[in-house]
């Protein structure tokens, strides 16, 4: 049984999808400046970042928080249009 979670912006979004959207929106350079972790600043790749984020809770929390901020900002801009 799948429950709906209308107040959870991360519901149904995989870590890989989240990371791909952040990279597409910010790029690796800006992402590395916003969240200073080595997997974003030194030879970044989706696979190495996923591996690090899956085993490092504090880094994953920062990435998820940035994603939520990005998604809310995009929603606000769409409402203004």
C-alpha positions in Angstrom: 0.0 0.0 0.0 1.4 3.3 -1.0 0.6 6.3 1.2 0.4 9.8 -0.2 2.6 12.4 1.6 1.4 15.8 0.4 3.6 17.7 2.9 6.8 15.8 2.1 8.6 17.4 -0.9 11.0 14.4 -1.1 8.3 11.8 -1.4 8.8 9.7 -4.6 12.1 11.4 -5.5 15.1 9.2 -5.5 18.5 10.4 -4.4 19.8 10.0 -8.0 16.9 12.1 -9.4 17.4 14.8 -6.8 21.2 14.9 -7.5 20.6 15.1 -11.3 18.2 18.0 -10.9 20.6 19.9 -8.7 23.4 19.4 -11.1 21.2 20.5 -14.0 20.1 23.6 -12.2 23.3 24.7 -10.5 26.1 22.8 -12.2 29.0 21.1 -10.4 30.9 24.3 -9.7 28.1 26.1 -8.0 26.9 23.0 -6.2 30.4 22.6 -4.8 30.4 26.2 -3.6 27.0 25.8 -1.9 27.9 22.4 -0.3 31.6 22.1 0.2 32.1 18.3 -0.1 34.9 16.7 -2.0 32.7 14.6 -4.3 31.3 17.9 -5.7 34.6 19.8 -6.0 37.2 17.2 -7.1 36.4 15.2 -10.2 32.7 15.1 -9.6 30.4 12.5 -11.0 26.9 11.3 -10.2 28.1 7.8 -9.2 30.8 9.0 -6.8 28.4 11.5 -5.2 25.7 8.9 -4.8 28.1 6.5 -3.1 29.2 9.3 -0.7 25.8 10.7 0.1 24.3 7.2 0.8 26.8 6.6 3.6 27.1 10.1 4.9 23.9 11.3 6.6 25.0 14.9 7.3 25.9 15.5 3.7 22.7 13.9 2.4 20.7 16.2 4.7 22.4 19.2 3.2 21.7 18.1 -0.3 18.1 17.3 0.4 17.7 20.7 2.0 19.2 22.5 -1.0 16.9 20.5 -3.3 13.8 21.5 -1.3 14.9 25.2 -1.4 15.4 24.9 -5.2 12.1 23.2 -5.7 10.2 25.8 -3.6 12.0 28.6 -5.4 11.0 27.2 -8.8 7.4 26.8 -7.6 7.2 30.4 -6.4 8.6 31.7 -9.8 6.0 29.6 -11.7 3.2 31.1 -9.6 4.4 34.6 -10.4 4.3 33.9 -14.1 
